[in-house]
């Protein structure tokens, strides 16, 4: 009877997986009990690892999708950039060709200008020689004209002296004529004795008349000489003045020629500098043409690489589907385990749920930190917006506790949790719409919601810890 009672107690302990005393008579049941206890523990480990795996798969799938999207956007940007660069390169090549043609024309013009400058310099040199010769002749003519002017002034002085001499002779002739007249009068008074003297007096008077007539002719001749000398003097003055004017003009022409020579020298130097610059331009144009061809080749290579990147992106995208399928299978497995956890044989230990909550709190904080970075930088980050795929969501929607002390708080998490993840959706929408002013406000609302959630998490953990002390499982 006692043995049967012990056997029934052992069977009840095995069926409920409650503690039982070891009875040697129930050795087989004892072994079954130990196997079941070990199996439940291993089931808990398997459930935990499967939960970790499905959470990791969700995170990996999210990153893969984001990376694929980033790769596609980057590839699209690369193709756009390559197309633009290619067009720019072609345009650059066309411009380079046009510039090269213009440069060849410029080079020809430079050569022509250089030749023309050399010819002009030669002409200026000949002109300077001619001007030097003309200047010498002009100086000689001026000197000669001035000497002639001096000689004319000397001739005028001599003529003036001759006029004075003629006037003196005329005066003497007049006095002689008067003396001859007086002598004739005196000879007439003397009568016969004065006839001889009268003849002499008459001859003297005739000589005086002839002298006066001769001096009159000489006066006319001297007057004509004086008039001609005056005209010569005036001509000499005008000649000297004109020669001085010509000399000044020659000096001006000489100065202009000198300035022109300096200008041509400057032009020659500029042409030389321009030729050197033209040579550099020619070298640069060759380099530009080489670079344009190189850019075209690189654009072609980049286009091929872009196509390869696109194919790789498609290959990675193809991996997402199997990965999602694995994730879904794992989720199904976890849900099956969650349903099994209500059975005494598969009931999970409270510590497993506490660990899940602690992990969820850490994941939750990291999620909020990521949201903060987005709000501060305005740049999109990998952010899980599906509340069923995060660290809390996977085990929250898988395991359903039955203990009344936990159920009410457990069920209240869903609404707050969904609201919390909705702020992630709002933040990404703000980035896409360019509404950066709203980002900080979204983060602050998410932060306030986070504090409430973490407080609820910690409250649930405390309740579970209290039940554990009383040996009460939350799934019963």
Wavefront OBJ file of the C-alpha trace (Angstrom):
o trace
v 0.000 0.000 0.000
v 2.794 2.420 0.893
v 4.645 1.480 -2.258
v 1.587 2.147 -4.384
v 1.133 5.487 -2.666
v 4.771 6.396 -3.328
v 4.373 5.324 -6.955
v 1.292 7.509 -7.398
v 3.171 10.477 -5.858
v 6.068 9.881 -8.218
v 3.760 9.693 -11.233
v 2.047 12.913 -10.147
v 5.419 14.630 -9.714
v 6.478 13.463 -13.158
v 3.235 14.622 -14.754
v 3.457 18.036 -13.069
v 7.277 18.175 -13.112
v 7.246 19.155 -9.469
v 9.888 18.229 -6.966
v 9.730 14.611 -5.793
v 11.673 12.525 -3.354
v 13.965 9.828 -4.647
v 12.625 6.302 -4.146
v 14.778 3.374 -5.183
v 11.664 1.436 -6.041
v 10.714 4.161 -8.523
v 14.094 4.254 -10.188
v 12.646 4.277 -13.720
v 10.303 7.128 -12.854
v 13.175 8.975 -11.245
v 15.157 8.698 -14.472
v 12.176 9.865 -16.539
v 11.744 12.817 -14.196
v 15.408 13.818 -14.532
v 15.219 13.479 -18.320
v 12.112 15.661 -18.423
v 13.680 18.288 -16.160
v 16.801 18.259 -18.318
v 14.676 18.406 -21.468
v 12.716 21.415 -20.187
v 15.968 23.167 -19.367
v 17.351 22.395 -22.823
v 14.058 23.526 -24.357
v 14.450 26.833 -22.501
v 18.006 27.161 -23.861
v 16.794 26.284 -27.355
v 13.970 28.826 -27.072
v 16.437 31.477 -25.880
v 18.910 30.761 -28.679
v 16.139 30.643 -31.253
v 14.852 33.987 -29.928
v 18.361 35.454 -30.166
v 18.664 34.039 -33.671
v 15.380 35.506 -34.881
v 16.264 38.901 -33.353
v 19.692 38.778 -35.057
v 18.072 37.723 -38.343
v 15.628 40.647 -38.140
v 18.498 43.073 -37.504
v 20.537 41.521 -40.313
v 17.593 41.639 -42.745
v 16.978 45.286 -41.863
v 20.648 46.148 -42.440
v 20.701 44.160 -45.673
v 17.628 45.951 -46.980
v 19.073 49.321 -45.954
v 22.459 48.507 -47.472
v 20.833 47.302 -50.679
v 18.826 50.509 -50.825
v 21.985 52.527 -50.154
v 23.898 50.570 -52.802
v 21.129 51.140 -55.330
v 21.000 54.851 -54.537
v 24.786 55.074 -54.651
v 24.899 53.143 -57.902
v 22.220 55.400 -59.365
v 24.193 58.457 -58.225
v 27.369 56.965 -59.696
v 25.648 56.325 -63.039
v 24.245 59.854 -63.031
v 27.668 61.264 -62.143
v 29.383 59.109 -64.772
v 26.886 60.259 -67.396
v 27.439 63.886 -66.398
v 31.223 63.425 -66.332
v 31.120 61.692 -69.692
v 29.083 64.527 -71.202
v 31.372 67.049 -69.557
v 34.389 65.152 -70.857
v 32.962 65.110 -74.383
v 32.155 68.797 -74.084
v 35.669 69.403 -72.760
v 37.111 67.480 -75.689
v 35.049 69.592 -78.125
v 36.116 72.769 -76.364
v 39.717 71.570 -76.324
v 39.503 70.935 -80.068
v 38.066 74.413 -80.654
v 40.660 75.976 -78.363
v 43.394 74.006 -80.113
v 42.230 75.341 -83.488
v 42.030 78.858 -82.069
v 45.447 78.337 -80.521
v 46.908 77.308 -83.879
v 45.426 80.467 -85.402
v 46.846 82.472 -82.506
v 50.252 80.882 -83.039
v 50.134 81.827 -86.727
v 49.117 85.352 -85.787
v 51.943 85.542 -83.245
v 54.425 84.459 -85.920
v 53.019 87.058 -88.326
v 53.164 89.753 -85.642
v 56.716 88.720 -84.809
v 57.745 88.917 -88.486
v 55.924 92.244 -88.879
v 57.609 93.557 -85.741
v 61.007 92.536 -87.123
v 60.248 94.312 -90.407
v 59.026 97.392 -88.570
v 62.167 97.387 -86.445
v 64.232 97.177 -89.622
v 62.281 100.086 -91.160
v 62.638 102.103 -87.965
v 66.375 101.434 -87.963
v 66.638 102.627 -91.593
v 64.470 105.614 -90.725
v 66.735 106.469 -87.803
v 69.735 106.301 -90.138
v 67.983 108.599 -92.641
v 66.960 110.948 -89.840
v 70.563 110.988 -88.615
v 71.720 111.904 -92.130
v 68.952 114.523 -92.518
v 69.740 115.952 -89.109
v 73.384 116.324 -90.141
v 72.410 118.030 -93.382
v 69.918 120.227 -91.533
v 72.517 121.261 -88.986
v 74.986 121.951 -91.783
v 72.380 123.997 -93.708
v 71.480 125.947 -90.576
v 75.163 126.678 -89.935
v 75.639 127.722 -93.577
v 72.491 129.880 -93.507
v 73.643 131.537 -90.307
v 77.104 132.186 -91.843
v 75.391 133.574 -94.945
v 73.207 135.732 -92.728
v 76.331 137.001 -90.988
v 77.987 137.724 -94.384
v 74.851 139.549 -95.593
v 74.828 141.625 -92.417
v 78.544 142.424 -93.161
v 77.652 143.345 -96.772
v 74.875 145.609 -95.543
v 77.387 147.329 -93.272
v 79.810 147.772 -96.231
v 76.979 149.133 -98.388
v 76.098 151.536 -95.590
v 79.710 152.677 -95.520
v 79.697 153.059 -99.328
v 76.539 155.198 -99.089
v 78.274 157.388 -96.569
v 81.329 157.611 -98.875
v 79.107 158.481 -101.884
v 77.383 161.147 -99.839
v 80.813 162.513 -98.887
v 81.888 162.490 -102.558
v 78.600 164.234 -103.522
v 79.289 166.828 -100.863
v 82.820 167.338 -102.152
v 81.516 167.460 -105.717
v 78.919 170.082 -104.732
v 81.587 172.136 -102.992
v 83.906 171.718 -106.000
v 81.113 172.814 -108.333
v 80.467 175.857 -106.121
v 84.213 176.672 -106.058
v 84.372 176.250 -109.867
v 81.406 178.613 -110.233
v 83.050 181.160 -107.933
v 86.314 180.738 -109.893
v 84.487 181.387 -113.185
v 82.918 184.484 -111.720
v 86.305 185.713 -110.531
v 87.866 184.831 -113.918
v 85.197 186.856 -115.679
v 85.928 189.798 -113.481
v 89.661 189.402 -114.264
v 88.892 189.790 -117.931
v 91.494 188.727 -120.391
v 93.791 187.668 -117.622
v 91.270 185.341 -116.174
v 90.319 183.481 -119.364
v 92.747 180.640 -118.735
v 91.622 180.346 -115.172
v 87.985 180.389 -116.409
v 88.729 177.440 -118.690
v 90.219 175.502 -115.755
v 87.286 176.474 -113.559
v 84.874 175.270 -116.278
v 86.696 171.958 -116.518
v 86.622 171.538 -112.778
v 82.887 172.302 -112.770
v 82.324 169.787 -115.550
v 84.359 167.243 -113.586
v 82.268 168.005 -110.520
v 79.068 167.529 -112.549
v 80.341 164.269 -113.980
v 81.409 163.127 -110.500
v 77.972 164.019 -109.175
v 76.294 162.168 -112.062
v 78.580 159.179 -111.452
v 77.896 159.157 -107.706
v 74.164 159.415 -108.467
v 74.431 156.277 -110.616
v 76.518 154.631 -107.910
v 73.823 155.595 -105.359
v 71.159 153.941 -107.483
v 73.361 150.850 -107.883
v 74.153 150.771 -104.149
v 70.438 151.245 -103.390
v 69.598 148.249 -105.577
v 72.413 146.274 -103.924
v 71.082 147.362 -100.533
v 67.537 146.348 -101.489
v 68.781 142.974 -102.776
v 70.915 142.545 -99.657
v 67.903 143.307 -97.456
v 65.839 140.760 -99.340
v 68.713 138.279 -99.024
v 68.891 139.083 -95.328
v 65.145 138.533 -94.948
v 65.409 135.309 -96.936
v 68.363 134.213 -94.820
v 66.342 134.955 -91.645
v 63.365 133.069 -93.000
v 65.654 130.246 -94.167
v 67.239 129.982 -90.713
v 63.781 130.093 -89.113
v 62.445 127.397 -91.461
v 65.549 125.285 -90.962
v 65.104 125.626 -87.181
v 61.463 124.576 -87.585
v 62.524 121.665 -89.793
v 65.140 120.704 -87.230
v 62.504 120.754 -84.482
v 60.208 118.614 -86.640
v 63.074 116.232 -87.307
v 63.730 116.049 -83.558
v 60.009 115.332 -82.996
v 60.084 112.669 -85.688
v 63.236 111.284 -84.079
v 61.490 111.193 -80.687
v 58.416 109.546 -82.205
v 60.654 107.035 -83.955
v 62.484 106.364 -80.699
v 59.158 105.880 -78.910
v 57.970 103.601 -81.692
v 61.153 101.587 -81.420
v 60.598 101.248 -77.665
v 56.984 100.259 -78.288
v 58.065 97.729 -80.876
v 60.666 96.429 -78.414
v 57.888 96.091 -75.851
v 55.662 94.425 -78.447
v 58.524 92.092 -79.326
v 58.977 91.207 -75.660
v 55.223 90.716 -75.316
v 55.189 88.559 -78.419
v 58.027 86.500 -76.950
v 56.098 86.128 -73.670
v 52.979 85.341 -75.647
v 54.888 82.749 -77.630
v 56.128 81.173 -74.394
v 52.585 81.243 -72.984
v 51.325 79.828 -76.250
v 53.796 76.983 -75.928
v 52.559 76.312 -72.381
v 48.960 76.465 -73.605
v 49.824 74.015 -76.335
v 51.360 71.691 -73.762
v 48.342 72.127 -71.490
v 45.985 71.445 -74.381
v 47.854 68.235 -75.129
v 47.610 67.293 -71.445
v 43.929 68.240 -71.405
v 43.284 66.098 -74.449
v 45.153 63.232 -72.809
v 43.196 63.697 -69.581
v 39.907 63.838 -71.511
v 40.694 60.495 -73.144
v 41.730 59.103 -69.775
v 38.489 60.350 -68.203
v 36.492 58.743 -71.005
v 38.274 55.450 -70.421
v 37.726 55.714 -66.663
v 34.057 56.586 -67.219
v 33.742 53.473 -69.344
v 35.440 51.414 -66.624
v 33.253 53.007 -63.963
v 30.163 52.240 -66.005
v 31.240 48.615 -66.227
v 31.957 48.585 -62.491
v 28.574 50.177 -61.882
v 26.914 47.418 -63.857
v 28.871 44.865 -61.848
v 27.828 46.657 -58.647
v 24.223 46.554 -59.805
v 24.497 42.835 -60.440
v 26.097 42.365 -57.026
v 23.320 44.414 -55.472
v 20.754 42.227 -57.195
v 22.594 39.153 -55.927
v 22.558 40.522 -52.387
v 18.884 41.412 -52.795
v 18.237 37.838 -53.821
v 19.830 36.728 -50.549
v 17.342 38.814 -48.584
v 14.412 36.635 -49.560
v 15.933 33.383 -48.213
v 17.051 35.332 -45.166
v 13.525 36.577 -44.614
v 12.215 33.094 -45.124
v 14.641 31.851 -42.455
v 13.513 34.665 -40.185
v 9.872 33.751 -40.746
v 10.601 30.103 -40.054
v 12.416 31.036 -36.881
v 9.487 33.255 -35.846
v 7.135 30.356 -36.429
v 9.411 28.118 -34.390
v 9.529 30.663 -31.568
v 5.741 30.999 -31.608
v 5.408 27.217 -31.411
v 7.799 27.299 -28.475
v 5.753 30.084 -26.964
v 2.619 28.000 -27.170
v 4.524 25.004 -25.784
v 5.705 27.099 -22.849
v 2.192 26.872 -21.362
v 2.690 23.130 -20.981
v 4.279 21.978 -17.742
v 6.829 19.926 -19.657
v 8.070 22.944 -21.725
v 7.359 25.833 -19.383
v 10.147 28.432 -19.587
v 11.954 29.572 -16.524
v 11.112 33.101 -15.281
v 14.773 34.071 -15.579
v 14.591 33.626 -19.362
v 11.826 36.251 -19.586
v 13.738 38.586 -17.241
v 16.821 38.228 -19.464
v 14.669 38.981 -22.505
v 13.400 42.154 -20.847
v 16.913 43.257 -19.872
v 18.134 42.667 -23.429
v 15.079 44.556 -24.705
v 15.936 47.516 -22.458
v 19.504 47.673 -23.872
v 18.243 47.362 -27.466
v 15.633 49.996 -26.684
v 18.296 52.442 -25.448
v 20.440 51.867 -28.547
v 17.388 52.483 -30.742
v 16.755 55.800 -28.942
v 20.449 56.773 -29.313
v 20.190 56.136 -33.047
v 17.076 58.336 -33.189
v 19.003 61.077 -31.386
v 21.853 60.897 -33.929
v 19.341 61.228 -36.751
v 17.770 64.276 -35.068
v 21.195 65.889 -34.570
v 22.714 65.156 -37.984
v 19.636 65.034 -40.188
v 21.094 61.931 -41.825
v 19.259 58.661 -42.167
v 20.454 55.680 -40.096
v 19.447 52.017 -39.919
v 16.354 52.118 -37.706
v 13.796 49.393 -37.052
v 10.293 50.886 -37.358
v 8.372 47.577 -37.169
v 7.498 47.056 -33.501
v 7.148 43.297 -34.049
v 10.756 42.969 -35.305
v 12.672 44.686 -32.493
v 14.274 43.146 -29.402
v 11.043 43.434 -27.410
v 8.616 42.658 -30.205
v 9.894 39.193 -31.024
v 9.426 37.709 -27.532
v 6.509 40.014 -26.604
v 4.319 38.672 -29.394
v 5.612 35.127 -28.915
v 5.210 34.463 -25.189
v 1.939 35.125 -23.406
v 2.213 35.015 -19.584
v -0.825 33.733 -17.682
v -0.148 35.065 -14.211
v -2.725 37.826 -13.429
v -0.093 40.050 -11.785
v 1.863 40.168 -15.048
v -0.876 39.991 -17.705
v -2.370 43.471 -17.193
v 1.005 45.257 -17.379
v 2.150 42.951 -20.202
v -0.889 43.796 -22.367
v -0.509 47.536 -21.662
v 2.950 47.532 -23.278
v 1.666 47.039 -26.834
v 0.098 50.478 -27.315
v 3.091 52.360 -25.877
v 5.520 50.175 -27.815
v 3.749 50.853 -31.112
v 3.704 54.589 -30.360
v 7.414 54.516 -29.560
v 8.300 52.946 -32.942
v 5.926 55.317 -34.750
v 8.306 58.153 -33.830
v 10.956 56.368 -35.883
v 8.633 56.397 -38.878
v 7.924 60.113 -38.304
v 11.653 60.865 -38.076
v 12.450 59.119 -41.377
v 9.499 60.887 -43.038
v 10.832 64.229 -41.761
v 14.204 63.450 -43.363
v 12.656 62.504 -46.700
v 10.420 65.606 -46.721
v 13.255 67.895 -45.583
v 11.334 68.953 -42.457
v 14.441 69.125 -40.254
v 12.906 71.618 -37.818
v 10.521 68.926 -36.525
v 13.228 66.319 -35.815
v 14.180 67.493 -32.320
v 10.515 67.618 -31.313
v 10.015 64.032 -32.536
v 13.046 62.870 -30.555
v 11.828 64.565 -27.373
v 8.447 62.824 -27.675
v 10.184 59.482 -28.255
v 12.428 60.098 -25.249
v 9.413 60.763 -22.992
v 7.707 57.616 -24.285
v 10.913 55.656 -23.709
v 11.037 56.621 -20.048
v 7.506 55.272 -19.554
v 8.306 52.022 -21.373
v 11.527 51.370 -19.451
v 9.664 52.088 -16.217
v 7.032 49.495 -17.230
v 9.774 47.012 -18.173
v 11.410 47.391 -14.774
v 8.072 47.061 -12.981
v 7.339 43.801 -14.816
v 10.842 42.524 -14.016
v 10.296 43.269 -10.319
v 6.949 41.420 -10.349
v 8.504 38.396 -12.082
v 11.375 38.395 -9.568
v 8.813 38.468 -6.728
v 6.884 35.532 -8.250
v 10.123 33.614 -8.687
v 10.845 33.911 -4.976
v 7.422 32.351 -4.360
v 8.240 29.576 -6.911
v 5.473 30.833 -9.196
v 5.985 30.678 -12.967
v 4.424 33.475 -15.031
v 3.108 30.903 -17.555
v 0.869 29.181 -14.990
l 1 2 3 4 5 6 7 8 9 10 11 12 13 14 15 16 17 18 19 20 21 22 23 24 25 26 27 28 29 30 31 32 33 34 35 36 37 38 39 40 41 42 43 44 45 46 47 48 49 50 51 52 53 54 55 56 57 58 59 60 61 62 63 64 65 66 67 68 69 70 71 72 73 74 75 76 77 78 79 80 81 82 83 84 85 86 87 88 89 90 91 92 93 94 95 96 97 98 99 100 101 102 103 104 105 106 107 108 109 110 111 112 113 114 115 116 117 118 119 120 121 122 123 124 125 126 127 128 129 130 131 132 133 134 135 136 137 138 139 140 141 142 143 144 145 146 147 148 149 150 151 152 153 154 155 156 157 158 159 160 161 162 163 164 165 166 167 168 169 170 171 172 173 174 175 176 177 178 179 180 181 182 183 184 185 186 187 188 189 190 191 192 193 194 195 196 197 198 199 200 201 202 203 204 205 206 207 208 209 210 211 212 213 214 215 216 217 218 219 220 221 222 223 224 225 226 227 228 229 230 231 232 233 234 235 236 237 238 239 240 241 242 243 244 245 246 247 248 249 250 251 252 253 254 255 256 257 258 259 260 261 262 263 264 265 266 267 268 269 270 271 272 273 274 275 276 277 278 279 280 281 282 283 284 285 286 287 288 289 290 291 292 293 294 295 296 297 298 299 300 301 302 303 304 305 306 307 308 309 310 311 312 313 314 315 316 317 318 319 320 321 322 323 324 325 326 327 328 329 330 331 332 333 334 335 336 337 338 339 340 341 342 343 344 345 346 347 348 349 350 351 352 353 354 355 356 357 358 359 360 361 362 363 364 365 366 367 368 369 370 371 372 373 374 375 376 377 378 379 380 381 382 383 384 385 386 387 388 389 390 391 392 393 394 395 396 397 398 399 400 401 402 403 404 405 406 407 408 409 410 411 412 413 414 415 416 417 418 419 420 421 422 423 424 425 426 427 428 429 430 431 432 433 434 435 436 437 438 439 440 441 442 443 444 445 446 447 448 449 450 451 452 453 454 455 456 457 458 459 460 461 462 463 464 465 466 467 468 469 470 471 472 473 474 475 476
